[in-house]
Amino acid sequence: MDAKIESYVKEVICHITAHKALKDRIAKDLRSHISIAVKNENIDVVIARMGRPEEVAKEFMSTMYEEKNPEMEKLIHQQVQTQYFLNNYFYEYKSKKILFGLPLVHIKLRRGWGMGKPAVAKGIIALGDISIGVISMGAVSLGGLSLGAISLGLLALGGAAVGGVSLGGLAIGLLAVGGCAVGLGAIGGAAFGKIALGGYAKGVVAIGGKAIGEYIISGNAAGSSYSLETVGHLAPEQVSNLIKSAYPNISEWIIKIFTFFVP
């Protein structure tokens, strides 16, 4: 019998939109009312007389604001505040200027972190919990230029960055610069790429404290082209010559990027 009462009460509560404390109060009252009724009647008869759960829920919703006792008024006040916050939990701005079907600027941010769904901003310039745009900034950002905890873009900067050129704690891209960098060209504490420069470097061309590759400069091991006591003694010309040994036709601007980061 108790299982039937509980099942019916849960179905009713599922159809009520209210603060948790108010739902708990309604469930308690409903449970008590049914428990008293079934002392004199069969549980199935009582439930059938009360009606479908959604109808009972609708009745509760329409009458609960008529109660005037302090406890109920307090619960209703909490419900109103919660509902107002859920309806207004984010700040949003959209510029009137439209380009390619998108607002020039779209900003959408949650007022309270962890409340409600993430705010998604889409625009040429986008700022939001999740931002999508030519220039995007947010916890998760996607776009041409992306800045965020997690960034994906042609130029990506963030804790974790994935893009053409990526800079971050974890960076993955054609050119990656970060604590851990993975790319065709990689520069970082740990670097993995065709050309890798870092404390630990692994690639065709590898330059680092510990280097593994076909063409290496390492503080710990001799390579096919160069061997130094410490990588800290490197000269830009040595790095340039090593890269050209592996890739004779490589562009000068790529070499300049790597020689810029030479200690």
N, C-alpha and C positions, 0 to 999 in steps of 0.2 A: 504493500500500500504506500509506504513512504517513498518508494522508488517512483511510483506513478505521480505522486504529488510533486516530487522534485523535478521530474521530467516536464510536467505541465508548467510549473513556475519558470523553469529555464526558457521554455518556448515563449512565454509571455514577455519575459525580460529581454529576449533577443529582439523584440519588436518595439522596444522603448528606447528612445534617444534621450539620454540624461546623464548627468554626472554619476560616477560610480557609487558615491555615498547615497544618492537619491535612488538609484537602482536597488541597492542593498536594502533600503528602507521599504521600497515597494515589494520586493521579494519576501521580506520578513512578514509584512502585513498579509500578503496573499497566502503565504504558507500557513500562517496562523488561522486565517479565515477558513481555508479548506480543511485543516486539521480538526477544527471545531465541528464543521458540517458533517464530516464523515463519521462522527461518533454516533449519529442517528440515521445516516443514509449510506448507501453503497458508493464507493469512490467514483465509479463510472457514472453514476447518476448525477453526482455533484458536479463533476467536470463537464458533463453534457449540458447541464443547466447553465453553467457559467458561460459556455460558448467557446468559440474558436480563440486560440491564444492571441491572434492579431487583433480581434475585436475587443478582447479584454484589455490589451495594451493600449488601444486607441481610447478606451474609456478612461483608463488611468491618466493618459496624457491630457485629456480634456478636462479632468476634474482635479488634478493634483494641485493646480494653482489656486483652487478655492479654499484649501485648508489654511487656517490662520494661526495654528500653534507655532511657537517660536522655533522648535526643532525643524519643522517642515519649511518654514520661511528661510531658515539658515541654509538648508539643503538646496532650496530653489535658487537662492542668491548665488550659491556656488555654481549651480548649473548654468545660470545666466552668464556669469563671469567666464566660465570655461567655454561656453558656446561662442561668446563674443571673441575670445582669444582665438578659437579655432577658425572663426570666420575672418579674423583680421591678424593672422599670425605672421604675415609677411609684409614687408615694405616693397612697393613696386613703382618703378618709373619707366615710362616708354616715351621716347621722343616722337613728335608728330612727323618728322622727316622720315620717309621710307625709301630704302634703296634695295633693289632686287627682291622686293617683297618682304624685307625685314626692316624693323625700326633701326635708325642710325645708332641709337643707344637704348639698351634694355637692361635695367637693374632690377633684380628681384632677390630679396634676402629675407630669411626667416628672422623674426624678432626674437625668438627664443630657441636656442640650439637644442635639437632633440625633440622639439614639438612639431607635430604635423609632418607632412611629406616634404622632401627637399624642394627648395625653390629653384625652378629651371628658368634660366634667362637665355633668350635667343635674339641676337641682333648683330649688326656690323661690329659694334662694341658691346660685349656682353659681360655682366658681372652678376654672379649668383652662386648658390650652393653648387649647382651644375650649370656651367656656362658654355654656350655654343656660339661661336662668332669668328669673324676675321681676326679680331683681337678679343680674347676671352680670359677672364680672371675669375677663379673660384676654387672651391675645394676639389672639384673635378672640372677641368677645362679642356675644351676641344676647339681647335681653330688654327688659323694661320700662325698667329703669335699667341701662345698659351702659357699662362702663369697660374700655378695652383699646386695643391698637395699631390694631385695626380694630373699630369698634363700630357695631352696628345696634340701634336701640331707640326707644321713645317719648322717652326722654332718653338721648342718646348722647354720651359723652365719650371722645376718643381721638385718635391721630394722624390717622386717617381716620374720621370720624363721620357716620353717616346715621341720621336719625330725625326725630321730631316737633320736638324741640328738640335741636340738635346743636352740640357745641363741640369743635373740633379743628383740627389743622393744615389739613386739608381737611374742611370741614363742609358737609353737604347736608341740608336739612330745611325744615320750615315756617318755623322760626326758626333760622338758622344763624349761628354766631359762630366765626370762625377766621381763619387766615392767608389762606385762600381760602374764601370763604363763598358758597354758592348756595342761595337759598330764596325764599319769599314775602317774608320779612323777612331781610335779610342784613347782617351787621356784620363787617368784617374788613379786612385789608390790601388785598385785592381783593374787592369785594362785588358780587354780581349778584342782583337780586331786584325785586319790585314796589316795595319800599322798601329802598334800599341806602345804607349808611353806611360809608365807608372811604377809604383812601388813593386807590384807584381805585374809583369807584362807578358802576354802570350799572343804571338802573331807571326806572320811572315817576317815582318820587321818588328823586333821587340827591343825596347829600351827601358831598363828599370833596375831596381835593386836586385830583383831576381827576374831574369828574362829567359823566355823559351821561344825559339823560333829559328828560322833559317839565317837571318841576318840579325845579329844581336849586339847590344852593348849592355853589359851587366856588371853590377858591383860584386857578384858572386861567381860568375862563370865566364870563360872565354868563348868568343863567338867566331863565326866564319870570317868576319871582317874586322872587328874591333874587340879589344878587351881593356877595361879600365879598372883601376883599383876600387874606385867608387864612382857612382853615377854623378855625384856632386861635382866631379871634375870635368864634366862634359863641356865641350864648346859647340856652339850652334853649327859650325862648319862640319863637325864630325857627324852630327845627326843628319844634316843635309846630305852629306856624301853617302851615308849608310842607306838612306831612303832611295836615293838615286841609283844606288847599286842594285836594289831590288826592283825599282820601277823607274827606268831611264826616262820615260816620257811623261812622268807625273808633272802636274801643274805647279808652278812656283808658289802660288798662294796656299796650296796645301802644305808644302814644306814650311812656309813661314808660320803657319799655325802651330806646327809641332816644335819648331825652333823657339817660338815665343814662350813655350812652357818648359824649356830646358832650364834646369836649376842654375 
